[in-house]
Amino acid sequence: VQLQASGGGSVQPGGSLRLSCAVSGIAISLNIMDWYRQAPGKQRELVATSSRSGFINYADSVQGRFTVVRDNAQKVLYLQMDSLKPEDTAVYYCHVRYMYTDYWGQGTEVTVSS
């Protein structure tokens, strides 16, 4: 199982970015997929969880601004981030727990600054 995250960058407050997580080795349609982030000096936190049924749960801090989209055919998980704030600055990771093992993407850095 491999996860490859991309799409990070620098953006001004109020801007948008779309992160991608390309997955190989498993069918994402059959698995719960997550996005996490880790800000400098802070613990890694859960941003959003996408269930097999399509239900998505968001952290309160990103509710209404972030959207998770799955492309099951292409095996890509997206995180559309709108109305970005400086406090969204972090390294973002995609994650899947498969067969009792946690798999992480390598992380993609997002910086929100004026």
Phi and psi in degrees as a GROMACS rama.xvg file:
@    title "Ramachandran Plot"
@    xaxis  label "Phi"
@    yaxis  label "Psi"
@TYPE xy
-136.134  140.086  GLN-2
-122.305  130.725  LEU-3
-123.859  108.14  GLN-4
-93.8687  147.13  ALA-5
-156.343  171.352  SER-6
107.06  -4.52141  GLY-7
-69.475  171.319  GLY-8
168.162  -167.41  GLY-9
-106.957  137.073  SER-10
-147.267  153.915  VAL-11
-80.4807  156.154  GLN-12
-53.7701  137.635  PRO-13
91.3252  -9.69911  GLY-14
-82.2588  -175.572  GLY-15
-132.546  152.577  SER-16
-145.808  153.554  LEU-17
-124.349  119.819  ARG-18
-93.5197  148.794  LEU-19
-125.009  147.663  SER-20
-133.513  106.248  CYS-21
-88.5516  128.132  ALA-22
-113.893  135.82  VAL-23
-129.611  151.534  SER-24
97.9694  -19.5531  GLY-25
-142.92  163.292  ILE-26
-91.1885  117.879  ALA-27
-69.4394  -20.7808  ILE-28
-63.5237  -20.5694  SER-29
-101.002  5.60419  LEU-30
-133.832  151.651  ASN-31
-78.2482  127.754  ILE-32
-117.649  145.166  MET-33
-131.036  157.224  ASP-34
-117.132  132.632  TRP-35
-120.917  166.918  TYR-36
-146.474  154.241  ARG-37
-135.796  114.196  GLN-38
-84.6533  157.112  ALA-39
-55.3924  127.596  PRO-40
76.6026  7.4161  GLY-41
-123.131  164.039  LYS-42
-76.3518  155.696  GLN-43
-65.5148  137.159  ARG-44
-128.878  150.853  GLU-45
-77.2592  129.581  LEU-46
-97.8838  -47.5801  VAL-47
-160.351  148.125  ALA-48
-124.286  129.699  THR-49
-110.894  115.048  SER-50
-83.9477  170.195  SER-51
-63.7682  -30.6258  ARG-52
-79.7434  -9.21846  SER-53
101.839  -8.20248  GLY-54
-69.9563  137.093  PHE-55
-125.344  131.26  ILE-56
-112.391  129.328  ASN-57
-112.859  148.541  TYR-58
-63.2954  147.902  ALA-59
-56.2348  -34.3752  ASP-60
-68.678  -18.3363  SER-61
-119.005  -5.54747  VAL-62
-54.1825  129.885  GLN-63
87.0072  -10.4698  GLY-64
-116.158  -31.8952  ARG-65
-107.505  147.438  PHE-66
-137.583  130.439  THR-67
-98.3649  133.525  VAL-68
-129.901  137.732  VAL-69
-107.418  138.006  ARG-70
-115.056  92.6939  ASP-71
-66.1245  -34.5499  ASN-72
-66.2438  -41.8322  ALA-73
-88.6403  -7.48416  GLN-74
58.378  50.9025  LYS-75
-128.201  135.005  VAL-76
-109.124  129.64  LEU-77
-112.218  152.264  TYR-78
-128.255  104.289  LEU-79
-86.6249  121.686  GLN-80
-116.462  116.498  MET-81
-117.334  163.389  ASP-82
49.6342  48.0317  SER-83
-64.732  146.389  LEU-84
-121.458  157.371  LYS-85
-55.3917  -31.9481  PRO-86
-72.8876  -5.31268  GLU-87
-83.7606  -5.85385  ASP-88
-60.1125  123.324  THR-89
-177.778  170.856  ALA-90
-93.9298  128.467  VAL-91
-103.934  135.978  TYR-92
-126.109  138.722  TYR-93
-94.9927  154.935  CYS-94
-149.707  146.018  HIS-95
-143.873  141.213  VAL-96
-105.053  116.017  ARG-97
-132.407  126.625  TYR-98
52.3733  46.4837  MET-99
67.5245  16.2123  TYR-100
-124.533  136.789  THR-101
-89.4546  130.106  ASP-102
-118.306  135.704  TYR-103
-124.804  144.43  TRP-104
-72.7787  171.926  GLY-105
-79.2963  -8.95113  GLN-106
93.6313  141.006  GLY-107
-134.447  132.992  THR-108
-88.5302  132.961  GLU-109
-120.141  126.948  VAL-110
-122.971  123.855  THR-111
-115.222  111.547  VAL-112
-156.948  146.767  SER-113
